[in-house]
Amino acid sequence: MSLTTLIKAIQDIMRKDVGVDGDAQRISQMVWLMFLKIFDDKEQEWQLTVPGYKSPLPSRFRWSSWAKNPEGMTGEELIDFVNNDLFPALKKLATAAGVSPHGKVVGSVFEDAYNYMKSGTLLRQVINTIEEDVDFNKSGDRHLFNDIYEKILSDLQSAGNAGEYYTPRAVTRFMVDMLDPQLGQTILDPACGTGGFLTCAIEHLNHQVKTAADRTRLQECIFGVEKKPLPHMLAMTNMMLHGIDVPTNVRHDNTLSRPLKDYGPKDRVDLIITNPPFGGMEEDGIENNFPRKYQTRETADLFMALIMHLLKHDTGKAAVVLPDGFLFGEGTKTNLKRELLEEFNLHTIVRLPKGVFSPYTSIATNILFFEKGGPTREVWFFEHPYPEGYKSYSRSKPLTIAEFDLEKAWWGGAERRGRKTTEQAWKVSAKVLAERTYNLDCKNPHEVEVNHRDPEELMAEYQAIVHQLQAAQAALKAELMACLGGKA
């Protein structure tokens, strides 16, 4: 069965169920089922490869015991088992004492998961469709799982609320390529959504893995936090699909709910790469976790304060997506930008055109690249142009990674040497930015300004042209009448 057919078949079955309402619930239902299928297939692998591996799940809760047999439990019996036995047992793994790391992974996924389906007969049909068509332990099907995951993400975007935790793949890839993580460096996404930045970093690091010890180091250096249940569940599944078998470092939590002063040296990391939610407001009281100079309820500003605090002294580097509003905003934003220029080297701001995050938001966004151990001497700006013939991006015409070849050719390598001013690139000194009261919304000085002129002047010019046209028409009419002997 093809990928599209498989997903459609599952969704068509779910649409018949009165308990499942809308795309987001269908996706959530599909993801927890897929997760248990993947976990069961992985357990079969671990029993052969991990010495002394013992499943954290009692045998009757393993997928192979209750789901694998197509003639197994169905109807009321299946729904009763899932709601009253399976889910309570899996949820307990999140907090129970003595649970293995593998068990904690399952517990964190099911902590806020829910079975929406009411019909055990339809649920059995969904399970059989998944079981019949994919085997994670076959290399071809393992690749198919990645495709299924991408399709689920695509459907999630269509559900209308994915913009808050989805970043276009081209943007994540460019940011990771420019940070160029090295094996052994700790990497954090404090608002990791479905895990796009982390999986991109894993793919980048995979080329450096030569031994089993390297693989262990890679697993130990990837950290993420996501507060919403569905994207967290997707992130955990995504980690496992990318070879992080025990993603206990990807936590279901709100990074902002912990007082900033409680984050000590052991919490600091080498690299932070993220697209924090912007435009949102945190619940009352969250701002009290931050010093007065940072206190605001605006989510993106609080994340910036946290990111700056969590970078290792002298070695920490970050790449962060932020909206235009951060660049020109005042108040808390000014305090953050002053500190960014005085205590960090804010070396590059890539200005993305509108439509990159289409259709979720038309807000213009920027990628800020900075490193601990400032101060900033100058900030380079690079305005990313639309491809020829484009006026905007769309779902059918998205931003592509190849477009970032412009920035990569200009970048100047790891040391950023030899950067030149171009039609897209210019620099502004930190002194000038301070004089602008830390307004970083610097326009491209090479852009040809369109002079729209005064409306009254334009109207007078238009009326003069109309009079000239009328006079020409009258003269032409008179000439024609003369040629016709005066007959109209």
For each residue, the residues with C-beta under 8 A, 3 or more apart:
1: 5 6 9 133
2: 5 6
3: 6 7 144 147 148 151
4: 7 8 151
5: 1 2 8 9
6: 1 2 3 9 10 129 133 134 148
7: 3 4 10 11 30 148 151 152 155
8: 4 5 11 12
9: 1 5 6 12 13 129
10: 6 7 13 14 30 126 129 130
11: 7 8 14 15 26 30 155
12: 8 9 15 16
13: 9 10 16 17 122 125 126 129
14: 10 11 17 20 26 29 30 117 122 126
15: 11 12 20 26
16: 12 13 119 122
17: 13 14 20 116 117 118 119 122 123
18: 118 119
19: 116 117 118 119
20: 14 15 17 25 26 29 116 117
21: 25 116
22: 25 26 159
23: 26 27 155 156 158 159 160
24: 27 28 156 159 161 230
25: 20 21 22 28 29 116
26: 11 14 15 20 22 23 29 30
27: 23 24 30 31 152 155 156 159 230
28: 24 25 31 32 113 114 116 229 230 233
29: 14 20 25 26 32 33 115 116 117 126
30: 7 10 11 14 26 27 33 34 126 152
31: 27 28 34 35 152 230 233 234 237
32: 28 29 35 36 109 110 113 115 233
33: 29 30 36 37 126 127 130
34: 30 31 37 38 130 145 148 152 237
35: 31 32 38 39 109 233 236 237
36: 32 33 39 40 63 67
37: 33 34 40 41 63 67 130 131 134 136
38: 34 35 41 42 136 145 237 240 241
39: 35 36 42 43 63 106 240
40: 36 37 43 44 62 63 64 68
41: 37 38 44 45 135 136 137
42: 38 39 45 46 136 240 245
43: 39 40 46 47 53 55 62
44: 40 41 47 48 64 137
45: 41 42 48 49 137
46: 42 43 49 50 53 102 245
47: 43 44 50 53
48: 44 45
49: 45 46 53
50: 46 47 53
51:
52:
53: 43 46 47 49 50
54: 100
55: 43 59 62 102
56: 93 99 100 102 103 106
57: 61 62 89 90 103 106
58: 61 62 89
59: 55 62 65
60: 65 66 85
61: 57 58 65 66 85 86 89 90
62: 40 43 55 57 58 59 65 66
63: 36 37 39 40 66 67 68
64: 40 44 67 68
65: 59 60 61 62 68
66: 60 61 62 63 72 73 81 86
67: 36 37 63 64 72 127 131
68: 40 63 64 65 72 131
69: 72
70: 128 131 132
71:
72: 66 67 68 69 124
73: 66 77 78 81 120 124
74: 77 78 120 121 123 124
75: 78 79 120 121 124
76: 79 80 120
77: 73 74 80 81 120
78: 73 74 75 81 82 120 123 124
79: 75 76 82 83 115 117 118 119 120 123
80: 76 77 83 84 85 120
81: 66 73 77 78 84 85 86
82: 78 79 85 86 87 115 123
83: 79 80 86 87 115
84: 80 81 87 88
85: 60 61 80 81 82 88 89
86: 61 66 81 82 83 89 90
87: 82 83 84 90 91 110 113 114 115
88: 84 85 91 92
89: 57 58 61 85 86 92 93
90: 57 61 86 87 93 106 107 109 110 113
91: 87 88 94 107 110 111 113
92: 88 89 95 96 107
93: 56 89 90 96 99 103 104 106 107 110
94: 91 104 107 108 110 111
95: 92 107
96: 92 93 99 103 107
97:
98:
99: 56 93 96 103 104 107
100: 54 56 103 104
101: 104 105 246 248
102: 46 55 56 105 106 245 246
103: 56 57 93 96 99 100 106 107
104: 93 94 99 100 101 107 108 248
105: 101 102 108 109 236 246 247 248
106: 39 56 57 90 93 102 103 109 110
107: 90 91 92 93 94 95 96 99 103 104 110 111
108: 94 104 105 111 232 236 248 251 252
109: 32 35 90 105 106 113 232 233 236 237
110: 32 87 90 91 93 94 106 107 113
111: 91 94 107 108 229 252
112: 229 252
113: 28 32 87 90 91 109 110 229 233
114: 28 87
115: 29 32 79 82 83 87
116: 17 19 20 21 25 28 29
117: 14 17 19 20 29 79 120 122 123 126
118: 17 18 19 79
119: 16 17 18 19 79 122 123
120: 73 74 75 76 77 78 79 80 117 123 124
121: 74 75 124 125
122: 13 14 16 17 117 119 125 126
123: 17 74 78 79 82 117 119 120 126 127
124: 72 73 74 75 78 120 121 127 128
125: 13 121 122 128 129
126: 10 13 14 29 30 33 117 122 123 129 130
127: 33 67 123 124 130 131
128: 70 124 125 131 132
129: 6 9 10 13 125 126 132 133
130: 10 33 34 37 126 127 133 134
131: 37 67 68 70 127 128 134
132: 70 128 129
133: 1 6 129 130
134: 6 37 130 131 141 144 145 148
135: 41 138 141
136: 37 38 41 42 141 142 145
137: 41 44 45 141 142
138: 135 141 142
139: 142 143
140: 143 144
141: 134 135 136 137 138 144 145
142: 136 137 138 139 145 146 241
143: 139 140 146 147
144: 3 134 140 141 147 148
145: 34 38 134 136 141 142 148 149 241
146: 142 143 149 150 241
147: 3 143 144 150 151
148: 3 6 7 34 134 144 145 151 152
149: 145 146 152 153 234 237 238 241
150: 146 147 153 154
151: 3 4 7 147 148 154 155
152: 7 27 30 31 34 148 149 155 156 234
153: 149 150 156 157 162 166 194 234
154: 150 151 157 158
155: 7 11 23 27 151 152 158 159
156: 23 24 27 152 153 159 162 166 194 230 234
157: 153 154 162 163 166 360 395
158: 23 154 155 162
159: 22 23 24 27 155 156 162
160: 23
161: 24 164
162: 153 156 157 158 159 165 166 360
163: 157 166 357 360 361
164: 161 193 277 280 360
165: 162 191 193 194 226 228 231 277
166: 153 156 157 162 163 193 194 196 360
167: 171 172 193 196 197 275 321 357
168: 171 172 356 357 398 399
169: 172 173 196 200 401
170: 173 174 398 399 400 401 403 404
171: 167 168 174 175 275 321 352 356 367 399
172: 167 168 169 175 176 196 197 200 273
173: 169 170 176 177 200 401 404
174: 170 171 177 178 367 401 404 407 408
175: 171 172 178 179 197 273 319 321 367
176: 172 173 179 180 181 197 200 201 204 273 319
177: 173 174 180 204 404 408
178: 174 175 319 369 407 408 411
179: 175 176 271 273 317 319 369
180: 176 177 204 414
181: 176 185 187 201 204 205 270 271
182: 185 205 208
183: 205 208 209 214 217 218 221
184: 217 221
185: 181 182 221 270 271
186: 221 223 269 270 271
187: 181 198 201 221 222 223 269 270 271 272 273
188: 223 224 269 271 272 273 274 310
189: 192 193 195 197 198 223 224 225 272 273 274
190: 224 225 255 272 274 276 303 306 307 310
191: 165 225 226 255 274 275 276 277 303
192: 189 195 196 197 198 224 225 226 231 235 250 274
193: 164 165 166 167 189 196 226 231 235 275
194: 153 156 165 166 231 234 235 238
195: 189 192 198 199 224 226 234 235 236 238 239 250
196: 166 167 169 172 192 193 199 200 238
197: 167 172 175 176 189 192 200 201 273 274 275
198: 187 189 192 195 201 202 222 224 235 238 239 250
199: 195 196 202 203 238 239 241 242
200: 169 172 173 176 196 197 203 204
201: 176 181 187 197 198 204 205 222 271 273
202: 198 199 205 206 218 222 239 242 243 244
203: 199 200 206 242
204: 176 177 180 181 200 201 207
205: 181 182 183 201 202 208 209 218
206: 202 203 209 218 243
207: 204
208: 182 183 205 214
209: 183 205 206 214 215 218
210: 214
211: 214 215
212: 215 216
213: 216 217
214: 183 208 209 210 211 217 218
215: 209 211 212 218 219 243
216: 212 213 219 220
217: 183 184 213 214 220 221
218: 183 202 205 206 209 214 215 221 222 244
219: 215 216 222 244 245 246 247 249
220: 216 217 249
221: 183 184 185 186 187 217 218
222: 187 198 201 202 218 219 239 244 247 249 250
223: 186 187 188 189 249 250 269
224: 188 189 190 192 195 198 235 249 250 251
225: 189 190 191 192 250 251 252 253 254 255
226: 165 191 192 193 195 231 232 235 250 251 252 253
227: 232 252 253 254 255
228: 165 231 232
229: 28 111 112 113 232 233 252
230: 24 27 28 31 156 233 234
231: 165 192 193 194 226 228 234 235
232: 108 109 226 227 228 229 235 236 250 252
233: 28 31 32 35 109 113 229 230 236 237
234: 31 149 152 153 156 194 195 230 231 237 238
235: 192 193 194 195 198 224 226 231 232 238 239 247 250
236: 35 105 108 109 195 232 233 239 240 247 250
237: 31 34 35 38 109 149 233 234 240 241
238: 149 194 195 196 198 199 234 235 241 242
239: 195 198 199 202 222 235 236 242 244 247 250
240: 38 39 42 236 237 243 244 245 247
241: 38 142 145 146 149 199 237 238
242: 199 202 203 238 239
243: 202 206 215 240
244: 202 218 219 222 239 240 247 250
245: 42 46 102 219 240
246: 101 102 105 219
247: 105 219 222 235 236 239 240 244 250
248: 101 104 105 108
249: 219 220 222 223 224
250: 192 195 198 222 223 224 225 226 232 235 236 239 244 247
251: 108 224 225 226
252: 108 111 112 225 226 227 229 232
253: 225 226 227 257
254: 225 227 257 286
255: 190 191 225 227 258 303 306
256: 282 286 289 299 302 303 306
257: 253 254 286 289
258: 255 262 263 289
259: 262 289 290
260: 263 289 290 291 294 305 306 309
261:
262: 258 259
263: 258 260 267 268 306 309 310
264: 267 268
265: 268
266:
267: 263 264 310
268: 263 264 265 310 311 312 313 316
269: 186 187 188 223 272 310 311 312 316
270: 181 185 186 187 312 315 316 317
271: 179 181 185 186 187 188 201 316 317 318
272: 187 188 189 190 269 307 310 311 316 317 318 319 320
273: 172 175 176 179 187 188 189 197 201 318 319 320
274: 188 189 190 191 192 197 303 307 318 319 320 321
275: 167 171 191 193 197 320 321
276: 190 191 299 300 303 304 307 320 321 322
277: 164 165 191 280 299 300 303
278: 299 300 322 323 325 326 363
279: 299 300 323 361 363
280: 164 277 298 299 300
281: 297 298 299
282: 256 286 287 297 298 299 302
283: 286
284: 297
285: 288
286: 254 256 257 282 283 289 297 302
287: 282 290 294 295 296 297 302
288: 285 295
289: 256 257 258 259 260 286
290: 259 260 287 294 295 302 305
291: 260 294 295
292: 295
293: 332 335
294: 260 287 290 291 301 302 305 332 335 336
295: 287 288 290 291 292 332
296: 287 301 302 331 332
297: 281 282 284 286 287 302
298: 280 281 282 301 302 332
299: 256 276 277 278 279 280 281 282 302 303
300: 276 277 278 279 280 303 304 322 323 326
301: 294 296 298 304 305 326 332 333 336
302: 256 282 286 287 290 294 296 297 298 299 305 306
303: 190 191 255 256 274 276 277 299 300 306 307 320
304: 276 300 301 307 308 320 322 326 336
305: 260 290 294 301 302 308 309 336
306: 190 255 256 260 263 302 303 309 310
307: 190 272 274 276 303 304 310 311 318 320
308: 304 305 311 336 339 340 343 344
309: 260 263 305 306
310: 188 190 263 267 268 269 272 306 307 316
311: 268 269 272 307 308 316 317 318 344 371 372
312: 268 269 270 315 316 372
313: 268 316 372 373
314: 372 373
315: 270 312 372 373
316: 268 269 270 271 272 310 311 312 313 371 372
317: 179 270 271 272 311 369 370 371 372
318: 271 272 273 274 307 311 368 369 370 371
319: 175 176 178 179 272 273 274 367 368 369
320: 272 273 274 275 276 303 304 307 367 368 370
321: 167 171 175 274 275 276 365 366 367
322: 276 278 300 304 326 327 365 366 367 368
323: 278 279 300 326 363 364 365 366
324: 327 328 363 364 365 366 441
325: 278 328 329 333 363
326: 278 300 301 304 322 323 329 333 336 366 440
327: 322 324 349 366 439 440 441
328: 324 325 439 440 441
329: 325 326 333 334
330: 333 334 437
331: 296 334 335
332: 293 294 295 296 298 301 335 336
333: 301 325 326 329 330 336 337
334: 329 330 331 337 338 437 438
335: 293 294 331 332 338 339
336: 294 301 304 305 308 326 332 333 339 340
337: 333 334 340 341 438 440
338: 334 335 341 342 434 438
339: 308 335 336 342 343 344
340: 308 336 337 343 344 346 370 376
341: 337 338 344 346 374 375 376 379 430 433 434 438
342: 338 339 374 375 376
343: 308 339 340 372 374 375
344: 308 311 339 340 341 370 371 372 373 374 375 376
345: 370 371 373 374 375 376 377
346: 340 341 349 368 369 370 374 376 379
347: 369 370 371 376 379 380 416
348: 368 369 379 380 381 382 416
349: 327 346 366 367 368 369 379 380 381 382 440
350: 366 367 369 382 384 407
351: 364 366 381 382 383 384 444
352: 171 356 364 365 366 367 384 399
353: 356 364 384 385 386 392 393
354: 362 363 364 392
355: 358 362 392 393 394
356: 168 171 352 353 365 393 399
357: 163 167 168 360 361 363 365
358: 355 361 362 392 393 394 395
359: 394 395
360: 157 162 163 164 166 357
361: 163 279 357 358
362: 354 355 358
363: 278 279 323 324 325 354 357
364: 323 324 351 352 353 354
365: 321 322 323 324 352 356 357
366: 321 322 323 324 326 327 349 350 351 352
367: 171 174 175 319 320 321 322 349 350 352
368: 318 319 320 322 346 348 349
369: 178 179 317 318 319 346 347 348 349 350
370: 317 318 320 340 344 345 346 347 376
371: 311 316 317 318 344 345 347
372: 311 312 313 314 315 316 317 343 344
373: 313 314 315 344 345
374: 341 342 343 344 345 346
375: 341 342 343 344 345 430
376: 340 341 342 344 345 346 347 370 379 430
377: 345 429 430
378: 427 428 429 430
379: 341 346 347 348 349 376 427 428 430 433 440 442
380: 347 348 349 416 419 425 426 427
381: 348 349 351 425 426 427 428 442 444
382: 348 349 350 351 407 410 424 425
383: 351 424 425 444 447
384: 350 351 352 353 403 404 406 407 424
385: 353 406 424
386: 353 390 391 392 393
387: 390 403
388:
389:
390: 386 387 393 397
391: 386
392: 353 354 355 358 386
393: 353 355 356 358 386 390 397 398 399
394: 355 358 359 397 398
395: 157 358 359 398
396:
397: 390 393 394
398: 168 170 393 394 395
399: 168 170 171 352 356 393 403
400: 170 403
401: 169 170 173 174 404
402: 405
403: 170 384 387 399 400 406
404: 170 173 174 177 384 401 407 408
405: 402 408 409
406: 384 385 403 409 410 424
407: 174 178 350 382 384 404 410 411
408: 174 177 178 404 405 411
409: 405 406
410: 382 406 407 419 420 422 424 425
411: 178 407 408 416 419
412: 415 416 417 418 419
413: 416 417
414: 180
415: 412
416: 347 348 380 411 412 413 419
417: 412 413
418: 412
419: 380 410 411 412 416 425 427
420: 410 425
421: 425 426 427 446
422: 410 425 446
423: 444 446
424: 382 383 384 385 406 410 444 446
425: 380 381 382 383 410 419 420 421 422
426: 380 381 421 442 444 445 446
427: 378 379 380 381 419 421
428: 378 379 381 432 433 442
429: 377 378 432 433
430: 341 375 376 377 378 379 433 434
431: 434 435
432: 428 429 435 436
433: 341 379 428 429 430 436 438 439 440 442
434: 338 341 430 431 437 438
435: 431 432
436: 432 433 439
437: 330 334 434
438: 334 337 338 341 433 434
439: 327 328 433 436 442
440: 326 327 328 337 349 379 433
441: 324 327 328
442: 379 381 426 428 433 439
443: 447
444: 351 381 383 423 424 426 447
445: 426
446: 421 422 423 424 426
447: 383 443 444
448:
449:
450:
451:
452:
453: 457 458
454: 457 458
455: 458 459
456: 459 460
457: 453 454 460 461
458: 453 454 455 461 462
459: 455 456 462 463
460: 456 457 463 464
461: 457 458 464 465
462: 458 459 465 466
463: 459 460 466 467
464: 460 461 467 468
465: 461 462 468 469
466: 462 463 469 470
467: 463 464 470 471
468: 464 465 471 472
469: 465 466 472 473
470: 466 467 473 474
471: 467 468 474 475
472: 468 469 475 476
473: 469 470 476 477
474: 470 471 477 478
475: 471 472 478 479
476: 472 473 479 480
477: 473 474 480 481
478: 474 475 481 482
479: 475 476 482 483
480: 476 477 483 484
481: 477 478 484 486 487 488
482: 478 479 485 486
483: 479 480
484: 480 481 487 488
485: 482
486: 481 482
487: 481 484
488: 481 484
